Amino acid sequence: MLIHGKCHCGNIAFTLAWDPDPREIPARACGCTFCTKHGGVWTSNPDGKLTVKVLDGSLVTRYRFGTETAEFHICSRCGIVPLVTSRIDDRLYAVVSVNAFEGVDPSLLKRSPASFDGEGEASRLARRKRNWIAKVDWTA
Ligand SMILES: [Zn+2]
């Protein structure tokens, strides 16, 4: 399955190849202080392949907080946050926002709350290496 997503104005777009086709897509409503404020709900497939296309990089704000090991990519024109990346051991990992999906049947989304409070930095990075998308192609 090819999942397409983009911010509202289309400046940040992504395609996530999910093979084999998912019977359900985990949708984690993140309980961190930032995601609580903007309603961040994320998914990833460690075997997926993500292609990101940014039309105008000057209109992307990268926001970090807390351990500063992840970057939220915020479209400065429309305010949407389609993805988060984390660079670990020189590899770029990513999760994408199910809120930015285009044309995906909502009944595929298996929503659940997620809280990573109290997780140490080492276990946080290890979890991302296990769960986040490990193949990320970036075209600007
Ligand atoms: Zn935008």
Boltz pocket constraint, residues with backbone or C-beta under 6 A from the ligand:
constraints:
  - pocket:
      binder: B
      contacts: [[A, 7], [A, 8], [A, 9], [A, 10], [A, 11], [A, 12], [A, 75], [A, 76], [A, 77], [A, 78], [A, 79], [A, 80]]
      max_distance: 6.0
